[in-house]
Amino acid sequence: MSGNSVTLIGNLVEDPELRFTPSGVPMAKIRLAVNRRWRDQSGEWQEDTSFFGGTVWREQAESAAESLEKGSRVIVVGRLEQRSWETPEGDKRSVVEIAIDEVGPSLRWATASVTKAPRSGGGVGGGDFQRSSNTPPPGPVARDDYGPDEAPF
């Protein structure tokens, strides 16, 4: 098991932003607010909010964009990734984002109806790809799928 995994529960601060790579692979940017509430030493309630962003890929990106909206309480599972770039002015920037493996609604204060998405092709398990037992499922799109001046978001 990898030492880099994160599970966050929070509320979407905007609708998922669905985009497509130049090669046509769906990706959705998700931003969520995670609230933390505790009592301080005097017994008074304190609250803090942290904001996180991440990307979900392929069919799950399309499902997230169709199913989730601003304010939805979600559970996000993934891994942290750091991305660095240089601005046109020459300033170096860096951000830590979540490479999202799974996203779904939290049922703590809500209900949800699940509809299985249809899959094309006749691959293993009805999916849209075929693999042998020792071939891992496809992962995120490689950085090479972006143009030289194109960032994923």
Secondary structure, 3 states (H helix, E strand, C coil): CCCCCEEEEEEECCCCEEEECCCCCEEEEEEEEEEEEEECCCCCEEEEEEEEEEEEEHHHHHHHHHHCCCCCEEEEEEEEEEEEEECCCCCEEEEEEEEEEEEEECCCCCCCCCCCCCCCCCCHHHCCCCCCCCCCCCCCCCHHHCCCCCCCC
